Each structure stands twice: as structure tokens, then as C-alpha cells.
Amino acid sequence: MYASYEQELAGIQEVRPKDIANIYQDPGIILVDVRTPEEQAVSMIPGAITRSDFERNQDQYVEKRIILHCTIGYRSGLYAKELAQKGIEAENLVGSLLLWAHEGLPLHDSQGAPTTKIHVYGKKWNLLPMGYEGIW
């Protein structure tokens, strides 16, 4: 029997996108995108860094509030558990990139320009708000 999402991510602190929408004005928050480079090439939350950048420079983020995200919140939740085992506190962005878009918050492409494209896994995950385009 498989564990549910809630069971697998039990104990992980979560935050909603609307609660950190002012991330651009808050130097105390670091947003870490744990998706693959292929997904990140389609779009990212402005100001987010990649997981590899975070891991390479982890010491400079010790005093920051670390918030992790992926596409729906599962991979970032697992990474939050992994970090917790290492003694690093991190929060998971509920609904991650999909909820971010549904709440009308901005995304940018690999050149830093605003975009409405989001990498999803296929038609099943193409649950985007009107005006957005799913890429898979």
C-alpha cells in the first residue's frame, strides 16, 4: 500500500504563495526551485534560485527563511524532509508553481521576461488558469 501525499510529507512546514507574494521585498527569504533544469528553462518564480545553487552556497543562506518549491509541492516537500534530517529548517510552498500561477503571481522565462508558460508533466497536469500554457 502506498503512503498518501499527506502521510509522506507529515511534519513539513508549509506556506501558501499568497503569504510570500512580497518575497521580492524581503531579503530574509530564499526561494529554492527544486525542479529540473528543463522545467526551469520554461519558467521560474522571479528571485528563485536552483537547488544546485542553494547546495553550492548553502552557508550564505543559514540565516534566511528557506522556502522550497517544485511544480505541485511533492518533490519540494521530500527535499524539505531531506534537509530536516540534516538539521536545516525549510518550508514547502503549498501547491508550488501551479498554485503560484492560480493566485496570479508573476513568472519569468530564462531571459527574465514575464511569461505565462509552465512546465507540466502532460495533459493530466495541465490544470492552469486561463491564459497560461502548459509545456510538456
N, C-alpha and C positions, 0 to 999 in steps of 0.2 A: 504494500500500500504506500502511496506517495504522500509526503507531507504537503500540507497546503502552504500557500504563499505566507499566510499569517503565522503558521507554525514555524516555517523556516526562518522568518525574519523577526520572530518574537524577541522583544527586548531592545530592538534597534530604535533609537530616537528618530522621529520623523518630523519634517517641516513641510508646509504647503508652499507652492510657488508664490501665491499672493502675499505670504508672510515675509518673503525675502525679495519682493519686487524692487526694493530700494537698494539692492546689492551694489549697484554702481556707485552709490554714495557712501558705502560702508566698507572702509579699508580693513575692518576686523573680520570680514567673511572671505573665505576662499571657496570657490565653487569648482568641484573637480568632475570632469566628464569622463566616465569610465568606459564609454563606447569605443568601438574600433576606429582606427584612422579613416576607414572607408565611410563610416557613418558620420564622423566629424567633418569630413570633406563636404558633405551636403549642407549641414548647418550646425551651429553651436549657439549656446547662450552667450551673449556678449560678456566678456570678462572671465569666462570659464577657462580653466587650464586642463590639459590632458592628464590622465592617470600617470603616464610616464614622466611628465614634467613634475607632477606632485612628488612622485617617488624619488626622482633625481635631486630635488631641492627640499625634501621633507623638513629639514632643520629650520628653514626660514618660515615655516608655517606653524610652528609649535604653539605660538600664542594666538593663532587665528581660530575662528569658528569654522570648522571644516564641514562642508555640505557636499554630498556626492549625488550624482545623477547619471541616468542612462536613458533608455527610451521610455520604459514604463515603471522603473523603480526596482526591478528584481535584481539585476546584476549589481547595481549600486548598493542595494541592501546587503547582498552577500559580501561585497567589499567592505562595507561598514562593520560586518561581523568579523571579517579577517583583521581589520585594523584594531578592533576592540581587543582581540586576542593578543595584540602587540602592545596594548596599553594606550592606543591612540583613539580619542573620542571623535566620532564623526556622526553626522546626521544624514538620513536618507531623504531625498526630495520625493515626496509622495507624488505618484503619477508621472514623475520626471518630465521629460521633454514633451510628452503628449499633453499632460495637464498644463504645463507651461504655455503651450500654444492655445489650449482651450481657454485659458484665463487671459488671453490677449496680450501676453508679454512678448517682447521682441526676440528675434533670432537673427543671426548673420551668417553669411556664407564664408567660404575660405578666404575671400578677399576683404572681408569686413563689411560688406554691403548688406543691407536688410534683405531678408529672404522669407518666403513662406513655404519652402521645401523642407521636408523632414524625412529622414531615412526610417522606413518601417520595414518589417520582415516580409510583407506580402499583403495581399488583399484583406486577409483576416484582421490585420493590424492597422489598416488604413482608415482609422476612426478619427479623422482630423476635422477641425472646424471648417466651415465654408471659407473658400478662398485659399486653402492650403493644398499642397500637392505632396502626396506620398511617393517616395522613391524606394524601389527595392530591386 
